[in-house]
Amino acid sequence: MRRKLTILGVPHSLVISDKALEEYLEDTEYAVDDIRGLYDDYDRRIFVREGMNSYQTALTILHEWLHAVGSVTGQTTLAY
């Protein structure tokens, strides 16, 4: 699932897809199985793993949204 959203006036995408997350992580050192969500500050995308319960999905989106807010506002301690 892919949705458009705006965070502090900046367009972003929310991508809930195991395949998209795994493809993004292919060339990184991250262990795919350990990642529930990820914020891509270059393309302004929030990736979230499929199959979690609604509570865990909401917490993961909130967590990645906070990284997005940090990136948009230049707060590097929040962005990464």
N, C-alpha and C positions, 0 to 999 in steps of 0.2 A: 504494500500500500504506500502511495506517495501523496503527500498533502503539502500545499503551500501555506506558509504562515509568515507573519511579520513580527520581528522582535525589535522593539525600540525603533520602528520605522524602517528596518532593513529586511528585505525579503529573504526568506530561508525556505528550505524544504525539510519535511519530516518524512523519513523513509523507514518503514517498518518491514524489514525483509532480511532474513538470514543470508540469502544469496548476495544481496547488495553489500551487506556488512562484510561478509567473507571476501568478496572481490576487492573491496577497499583495503582490507587488511593484508592481502596477499603479499605485498612488497614491504611489510613492516615487521618489526620484531615482536609484535604483540601476539600472545597466545589466543587464538580465536575463541576457544572454549571459555576463557575467563572474561570475555567482554560481553556485557549486557547492552551497552550503548556507547556511542562515540559521537563527538562533535568535530566536524570537518570545517575548520575556520576558513580555509581557502575557497571552497565552493559553497560555504554557508549551508551545510546539510547536517541534520541530526539523524543518525542511524540508531535504530532500536531493534533488538532481536525479537523474533516472533515467538509465540508459544508461552510467554510468561502470563501469569494471571493479571487481571486488570490493575490491581494494586501495585504490583511490581513494575508493570509497564508505565503507570502514571509516575511512580517514583523515578524511574529511569529517564523519562522525558523531562521531568522537573530538573533532575541532576544535569542533564545535557543542556537544557535551556539556560541554566545558570552559567555554564561554560560559554554559551553564546552571548549572554549579557556581558560577561567579562571581556570577550573578544570585541564586541561592538563598542564598548565603552573604554577599551584600552587598559582594563584592569588585568594585568597579566597573571596575578595570583589566582584569579577566578577562571581565566581562559584555559589553563592547562592543568 
